[in-house]
Amino acid sequence: MLPSVLELNGHSLKLEDIIQVARNKKKIALDRSAVAFVERGSRMVRSWVDEGKTIYGITTGFGDLANQVIPSDQSIRLQKNLLLSHACGVGEAFPEDIVRAIMLLRINSLIRGFSGISIETLSRLVDFLNLGIHPVIPCKGSVGASGDLCPLSHLAIAMLGLGDVIFKGKRMEASDALRKNGLEPLTLCPKEGLALNNGTAAMTGVASIAISDALSLLKTADIISAVSLEALRGVPYAFDPRTHELRPHEGQIKVAKNIRTLINGSEIVEKYKTQRVQDAYSIRCIPQVHGASRDAVDFIHNKILIEINSVTDNPLIFPAEEEAISGGNFHGQPVALAMDFFGIAMAEIGSISERRSARLVDGKLSGLPPFLISNSGINSGFMIPQYVAAALVSENKVLAHPSSVDSIPTSANQEDHVSMGMYSARKGMEILDNVKKTLAIELLLASQGLDFSKPLIPGSGTRVVHESVRAEIPHLVEDQYLHPMIQRLIERLEDGTYLRTVEDAVGELE
């Protein structure tokens, strides 16, 4: 049984922990041994202010204003002004799960004790997360260096009683949510505004949710492709383990094994396996294409694991050496490059899926009724769902263009190279959403196609997913309103129904 509270120490957060907090509302606490590090860093900042030392962001302005020295008696006002001026995002607000992921990652970084934040302020952010007070954070406005200044400022001002939050499903002023929970607005200490808004937690929060969803969807893509393989009466030779041992990419080997597991015992494969020696690439190369995307996402997952347990603000406080060091850990390039790669990898899953859908509706290629409907002509059957898949895949081709190759200088050219990491993460999420819809369409078409092989029984994995689809969506003998059917399949892909159903039947997939 999982512990009821997740203790954060800044070193050991995992993707599954983020999902537990972001979507399942798991409570968090600060590791007691880490609290001492936070308090030590905060004391050091206060001593520097009292001594009148000149330190970036503590007794100076920000960005191109770094040479403007701020009197010690104005250091508190400086932090509030920072957040007020930087909370200027636009666009739709991030959904609740992403906001919670962002909050969690900011806490996990600050608990390391190198940011100069006080334990009182950090504890308030913990309170917000545990109470379900979710700041309204517009999704647009970050260039990914210095970190996610704009979105994280929207996160931070809520603790000052400013801006809007979502509390118990209702949007309200942050001051009202504080009052409802018996909390007073915070007054920030020196460095605390900068500690809260200078880092990569926002882009990494988006990336974490996207990667978690992708890891499940990649397995589901194998399942759906196996249904298409059987619907198209494909041959099994391309999945022979001997082939993949000669090119031992881990993802490729796993996908081939999954397909063998899913089609195991198929009467359809057994009957038609002598009719041709090989299939088109969209069937024959499932292991190579799906596998390459899996390997890419595994690489990206590892990069994000490093990022979620890193300290990414500036300057960094080193109490043991009594130093504040200005650096560039806020630069989102590691996340930007990784999430651009993520978008490309996931777009390819949608691309090959659409090609299988196209074969399924083309009677000349599939040997099935044109557009998968018996009385075609009067019925258009599944002609247009393939159009929709084509539209989604085309959109993904544009979205997969890397944003990290662009940089627009900011802050009067003091910040003259930025990562665009937030957009890399956001469009990665959008690509993933399009792929999910594309796969849902393929499953709709493949399930219809599989019906034409009755009474032959499909493989052990393909059979149970087909039965699960047919429990909610009937075989079509004439044209019907297709939109609700596609929506239902999308929902089932999102909630993991088909993956759980198959793994219950054949064991955990690779």
MOZIQUI-V578355 format. One record per pair of residues at least 6 apart in sequence whose ideal C-beta (glycine too) atoms are under 7 Angstrom apart, sorted by sequence separation. I is the first residue (numbers start at 0). J is the second residue. D is the distance in Angstrom with one decimal. If there is no record, write none. Layout:
I:J:D, I:J:D
This chain:
19:25:4.2, 52:58:6.6, 53:59:6.4, 59:65:5.3, 141:147:4.3, 156:162:4.7, 177:183:6.8, 262:268:5.4, 277:283:5.7, 358:364:5.0, 359:365:5.8, 362:368:6.1, 369:375:4.4, 372:378:4.5, 408:414:6.8, 456:462:6.3, 491:497:5.9, 502:508:6.1, 20:27:6.1, 47:54:5.8, 60:67:3.8, 109:116:5.2, 141:148:6.8, 157:164:5.2, 163:170:5.7, 164:171:6.4, 177:184:6.2, 316:323:5.5, 317:324:6.5, 358:365:5.7, 362:369:3.8, 368:375:6.2, 408:415:4.3, 59:67:6.1, 69:77:5.2, 141:149:5.2, 163:171:6.8, 243:251:5.5, 359:367:7.0, 372:380:2.9, 409:417:6.2, 449:457:6.2, 457:465:6.1, 48:57:6.4, 59:68:5.9, 60:69:6.6, 140:149:3.5, 141:150:5.5, 153:162:6.1, 163:172:6.0, 164:173:4.9, 243:252:4.8, 314:323:4.5, 315:324:5.3, 370:379:6.3, 371:380:5.2, 372:381:7.0, 47:57:6.5, 48:58:6.5, 55:65:5.6, 58:68:6.3, 59:69:6.1, 140:150:6.4, 163:173:6.4, 166:176:4.4, 174:184:6.9, 314:324:5.9, 360:370:4.9, 370:380:3.5, 371:381:4.7, 406:416:5.0, 407:417:6.6, 5:16:5.7, 58:69:5.2, 110:121:6.9, 162:173:5.3, 314:325:4.5, 315:326:6.4, 360:371:6.0, 370:381:5.3, 406:417:5.2, 109:121:5.3, 161:173:5.9, 164:176:4.8, 243:255:4.8, 313:325:5.9, 359:371:6.4, 370:382:4.6, 472:484:5.0, 44:57:6.3, 58:71:6.4, 160:173:5.3, 166:179:6.9, 313:326:5.9, 5:19:6.8, 136:150:4.9, 160:174:4.1, 405:419:5.5, 5:20:6.3, 53:68:5.8, 106:121:6.7, 240:255:6.6, 313:328:6.5, 403:418:6.1, 472:487:6.5, 58:74:6.0, 137:153:6.5, 157:173:4.2, 313:329:5.3, 403:419:5.8, 449:465:5.5, 471:487:5.8, 57:74:6.5, 136:153:4.5, 160:177:5.5, 238:255:4.7, 311:328:4.7, 312:329:6.0, 402:419:4.2, 106:124:5.5, 135:153:6.8, 136:154:5.9, 310:328:6.4, 311:329:5.4, 105:124:6.7, 106:125:6.1, 134:153:5.8, 446:465:5.6, 5:25:5.6, 7:27:5.9, 51:71:5.5, 61:81:6.3, 134:154:4.8, 238:258:4.8, 402:422:4.5, 403:423:5.7, 238:259:5.2, 360:381:5.5, 402:423:4.9, 4:26:4.8, 5:27:4.9, 6:28:5.1, 7:29:5.9, 8:30:3.9, 102:124:6.4, 360:382:6.2, 446:468:4.5, 3:26:6.7, 4:27:6.6, 7:30:6.0, 48:71:5.1, 134:157:3.8, 446:469:6.8, 4:28:5.1, 6:30:4.7, 9:33:6.2, 160:184:3.4, 402:426:6.7, 450:474:4.9, 8:33:4.8, 102:127:6.6, 103:128:6.5, 159:184:5.2, 360:385:5.1, 48:74:5.3, 102:128:4.9, 159:185:5.7, 442:468:6.5, 135:162:6.5, 158:185:4.8, 235:262:6.5, 258:285:6.2, 306:333:6.2, 447:474:6.5, 134:162:6.5, 135:163:4.2, 258:286:6.9, 306:334:5.9, 357:385:5.6, 398:426:4.8, 447:475:6.4, 99:128:6.5, 135:164:6.2, 356:385:5.0, 467:496:6.7, 134:164:5.2, 135:165:6.4, 467:497:6.0, 127:158:6.8, 133:164:5.8, 254:285:6.3, 255:286:4.0, 302:333:5.9, 398:429:5.9, 399:430:6.4, 132:164:5.3, 133:165:4.5, 254:286:4.2, 356:388:5.0, 398:430:5.1, 221:254:5.6, 225:258:5.4, 229:262:6.3, 235:268:5.5, 464:497:5.1, 467:500:4.9, 99:133:6.7, 124:158:6.7, 132:166:5.2, 228:262:6.6, 303:337:6.6, 98:133:4.7, 101:136:7.0, 123:158:5.3, 131:166:6.5, 135:170:6.7, 232:267:6.3, 251:286:4.7, 254:289:4.5, 302:337:4.4, 353:388:4.3, 395:430:5.1, 98:134:6.6, 131:167:6.8, 221:257:4.4, 225:261:3.9, 229:265:6.0, 251:287:5.6, 254:290:4.5, 353:389:5.9, 464:500:6.3, 155:192:6.6, 221:258:6.4, 225:262:5.6, 235:272:6.0, 253:290:6.7, 463:500:5.5, 464:501:5.5, 95:133:5.6, 98:136:5.7, 229:267:4.9, 234:272:5.0, 299:337:4.5, 395:433:5.2, 463:501:5.8, 222:261:6.2, 229:268:6.5, 232:271:4.1, 251:290:3.3, 254:293:6.8, 353:392:4.5, 394:433:6.0, 155:195:3.9, 237:277:6.9, 250:290:3.4, 253:293:6.6, 155:196:5.5, 234:275:6.1, 236:277:6.8, 237:278:7.0, 250:291:6.2, 299:340:6.0, 443:484:6.1, 460:501:5.0, 463:504:4.4, 248:290:5.7, 299:341:5.0, 349:391:6.4, 350:392:5.3, 391:433:4.4, 443:485:6.1, 92:135:4.8, 93:136:4.9, 234:277:6.7, 243:286:6.3, 250:293:3.4, 349:392:5.2, 92:136:6.0, 132:176:5.0, 151:195:6.3, 152:196:4.5, 234:278:6.0, 250:294:4.0, 460:504:6.6, 92:137:6.0, 93:138:5.3, 151:196:4.1, 233:278:4.7, 249:294:6.2, 295:340:5.7, 296:341:6.6, 391:436:5.7, 392:437:6.2, 440:485:6.2, 443:488:5.8, 459:504:6.3, 460:505:4.8, 92:138:6.8, 105:151:6.8, 237:283:4.3, 248:294:6.0, 349:395:5.6, 391:437:4.9, 439:485:5.7, 442:488:5.6, 459:505:5.4, 90:137:5.0, 91:138:5.6, 151:198:6.6, 88:136:6.9, 89:137:5.4, 90:138:4.7, 132:180:6.9, 148:196:5.3, 238:286:6.7, 296:344:5.8, 88:137:3.2, 90:139:3.5, 105:154:6.9, 148:197:6.5, 151:200:6.4, 233:282:4.7, 295:344:3.7, 346:395:4.2, 388:437:4.9, 439:488:3.9, 89:139:5.0, 130:180:5.6, 151:201:5.8, 346:396:6.8, 439:489:4.5, 88:139:6.1, 89:140:6.0, 146:197:5.0, 147:198:6.9, 150:201:4.2, 231:282:6.4, 88:140:3.6, 102:154:6.6, 145:197:5.4, 146:198:4.3, 147:199:6.3, 292:344:4.2, 388:440:4.7, 87:140:6.6, 101:154:6.4, 146:199:5.2, 147:200:6.6, 292:345:6.6, 346:399:4.4, 387:440:6.1, 436:489:5.8, 439:492:5.6, 147:201:3.5, 228:282:5.4, 435:489:6.2, 438:492:6.3, 147:202:5.7, 292:347:5.5, 126:182:7.0, 292:348:5.3, 342:398:6.2, 343:399:5.0, 384:440:4.8, 342:399:4.8, 435:492:5.4, 435:493:6.8, 143:202:6.0, 288:347:6.1, 289:348:6.6, 384:443:6.3, 141:201:6.2, 384:444:6.4, 88:149:4.7, 141:202:6.8, 224:285:5.0, 87:149:6.3, 88:150:5.8, 123:185:5.7, 339:401:3.8, 85:148:5.1, 288:351:5.0, 339:402:6.4, 381:444:5.2, 85:149:5.9, 339:403:5.0, 88:153:5.7, 120:185:6.0, 86:152:4.0, 381:447:6.3, 85:152:3.8, 86:153:4.8, 120:187:6.6, 335:402:6.9, 336:403:5.3, 221:289:6.1, 335:403:3.8, 220:289:6.0, 82:152:4.8, 86:156:5.0, 95:165:6.6, 281:351:5.3, 44:115:4.0, 117:188:5.4, 120:191:5.3, 332:403:6.8, 40:112:4.6, 217:289:6.9, 37:110:6.3, 39:112:6.3, 40:113:6.3, 82:155:5.0, 83:156:6.9, 281:354:3.9, 282:355:6.9, 371:444:6.1, 22:96:5.0, 40:114:6.6, 41:115:6.0, 82:156:4.9, 117:191:6.6, 281:355:4.8, 21:96:4.3, 36:111:6.7, 37:112:4.6, 40:115:5.0, 41:116:6.4, 115:190:3.9, 116:191:5.3, 217:292:6.6, 27:103:6.8, 36:112:2.8, 41:117:4.4, 86:162:6.4, 217:293:5.4, 371:447:4.5, 33:110:4.8, 41:118:6.9, 82:159:7.0, 281:358:6.5, 371:448:5.6, 21:99:4.3, 116:194:4.3, 20:99:6.0, 21:100:4.3, 33:112:6.8, 37:116:6.6, 115:194:5.7, 217:296:6.5, 279:358:6.5, 30:110:6.9, 38:118:5.5, 79:159:6.8, 114:194:4.0, 29:110:5.7, 37:118:5.1, 367:448:5.4, 21:103:6.9, 214:296:6.6, 338:420:6.9, 17:100:5.3, 20:103:5.0, 213:296:5.4, 335:418:4.0, 365:448:7.0, 368:451:6.9, 34:118:5.9, 37:121:6.1, 335:419:5.9, 339:423:4.9, 342:426:5.8, 346:430:5.3, 349:433:6.1, 353:437:5.8, 356:440:5.9, 360:444:6.5, 367:451:5.5, 109:194:6.3, 335:420:3.6, 338:423:3.8, 342:427:4.5, 345:430:5.2, 349:434:3.9, 352:437:5.0, 356:441:4.8, 359:444:4.5, 17:103:6.1, 210:296:6.6, 332:418:4.6, 334:420:4.4, 338:424:4.7, 341:427:4.5, 345:431:5.3, 348:434:5.3, 352:438:5.4, 355:441:5.8, 359:445:6.2, 331:418:3.8, 330:418:5.8, 332:420:7.0, 335:423:4.5, 342:430:4.6, 349:437:4.2, 356:444:5.2, 210:299:6.2, 331:420:2.9, 334:423:6.9, 338:427:4.5, 345:434:5.2, 352:441:4.7, 359:448:5.1, 105:195:6.9, 108:198:5.9, 210:300:5.4, 334:424:6.6, 108:200:6.5, 105:198:6.6, 210:303:5.9, 12:107:5.0, 105:200:4.2, 29:125:6.4, 104:200:4.0, 207:303:6.0, 206:303:5.4, 384:481:6.3, 9:107:5.4, 27:125:6.1, 380:478:7.0, 7:106:6.0, 9:108:6.6, 101:200:5.2, 104:203:5.6, 378:477:5.4, 379:478:6.0, 7:107:5.1, 101:201:5.1, 104:204:5.3, 203:303:6.4, 207:307:6.5, 378:478:4.7, 9:110:4.5, 27:128:6.1, 384:485:6.8, 8:110:6.4, 9:111:3.8, 27:129:6.5, 7:110:5.2, 26:129:5.0, 101:204:3.7, 203:306:5.0, 372:475:6.5, 373:476:6.4, 374:477:6.9, 100:204:3.7, 203:307:5.9, 24:131:6.9, 97:204:5.6, 100:207:5.5, 199:306:6.3, 79:187:6.0, 97:205:5.7, 100:208:5.7, 78:187:4.2, 82:192:4.9, 75:186:6.7, 78:189:6.6, 81:192:4.2, 85:196:5.9, 97:208:5.7, 75:187:6.4, 81:193:6.3, 96:208:6.0, 199:311:4.6, 75:188:6.7, 78:191:5.4, 79:192:6.5, 198:311:4.1, 75:189:6.6, 78:192:3.3, 82:196:6.3, 198:312:4.6, 74:189:4.2, 78:193:6.9, 81:196:6.9, 197:312:4.1, 197:313:5.7, 194:312:5.7, 193:312:6.7, 231:358:6.1, 206:334:5.9, 220:348:5.3, 227:355:4.4, 231:359:6.6, 202:331:5.4, 230:359:6.3, 199:329:6.6, 198:329:5.9, 203:334:5.7, 210:341:7.0, 217:348:7.0, 224:355:6.6, 57:189:5.2, 197:329:5.4, 199:331:5.0, 202:334:5.1, 206:338:5.3, 209:341:6.7, 213:345:6.0, 220:352:6.9, 227:359:6.5, 57:190:5.0, 56:190:6.4, 231:365:5.6, 232:366:6.8, 199:334:5.8, 56:193:4.4, 48:189:4.8, 45:188:6.9, 45:189:6.7, 44:189:5.5, 44:190:4.8, 146:311:6.1, 146:312:6.8, 145:313:6.5, 146:329:3.7, 145:329:4.4, 144:329:6.0, 146:331:6.8, 267:452:4.9, 270:455:6.1, 144:330:4.5, 21:208:6.6, 144:331:5.8, 143:331:3.5, 267:455:4.7, 266:455:4.2, 17:207:4.8, 266:456:4.8, 267:457:5.8, 268:458:6.8, 143:335:5.8, 265:457:5.4, 14:207:6.1, 18:211:5.2, 265:458:3.7, 264:458:5.6, 263:458:5.3, 264:459:5.1, 14:210:6.5, 114:310:6.7, 262:458:3.7, 263:459:5.2, 265:461:6.9, 14:211:5.3, 113:310:4.8, 261:458:5.6, 114:312:5.3, 111:310:5.0, 261:460:3.2, 262:461:6.2, 107:307:6.5, 260:460:6.0, 261:461:5.5, 107:308:6.8, 108:309:6.7, 115:316:4.5, 108:310:5.4, 113:315:4.8, 114:316:6.6, 104:307:5.5, 108:311:6.1, 113:316:5.5, 113:317:6.9, 227:441:6.2, 209:424:6.8, 223:438:5.3, 230:445:4.6, 226:442:6.5, 231:448:6.8, 202:420:4.4, 206:424:4.5, 209:427:5.2, 213:431:5.8, 216:434:6.9, 220:438:5.8, 223:441:5.4, 227:445:4.3, 230:448:3.2, 202:421:4.4, 205:424:3.9, 209:428:4.6, 212:431:6.1, 216:435:6.2, 219:438:6.7, 223:442:4.8, 226:445:4.1, 230:449:4.4, 201:421:6.3, 205:425:6.0, 226:446:6.6, 229:449:5.9, 232:452:7.0, 199:420:6.8, 206:427:6.9, 202:424:4.6, 209:431:5.5, 223:445:6.5, 205:428:5.9, 226:449:6.1, 229:457:5.0, 229:458:6.6, 229:461:5.2, 225:460:6.3, 226:461:5.0, 225:461:5.1, 222:460:6.5, 226:464:6.2, 226:465:6.3, 222:464:5.5, 261:505:7.0, 260:505:5.4, 260:508:6.9, 257:508:4.9, 257:509:5.4, 256:509:5.4, 253:509:3.6, 56:314:6.1, 55:314:5.2, 54:314:6.6, 142:407:6.7, 142:409:6.0, 54:323:4.8, 145:414:6.4, 55:325:5.1, 144:414:6.2, 44:316:6.3, 43:316:5.8, 144:417:4.2, 219:492:5.9, 143:417:5.6, 144:418:5.2, 147:421:5.9, 43:318:4.5, 142:417:4.1, 143:418:3.6, 222:497:6.1, 40:316:4.6, 143:419:5.2, 216:492:7.0, 222:498:6.9, 142:419:6.1, 143:420:3.4, 40:318:5.3, 43:321:6.6, 143:421:5.2, 219:497:6.0, 39:318:4.6, 219:498:5.1, 222:501:5.4, 141:421:3.8, 215:495:5.8, 218:498:5.6, 215:498:6.0, 14:300:6.8, 138:425:6.4, 221:508:6.6, 218:508:5.0, 12:307:5.2, 12:308:5.6, 11:308:6.9, 10:308:5.5, 9:308:6.4, 63:410:4.7, 62:410:3.4, 63:411:3.9, 63:413:4.1, 62:413:5.2, 62:414:6.0
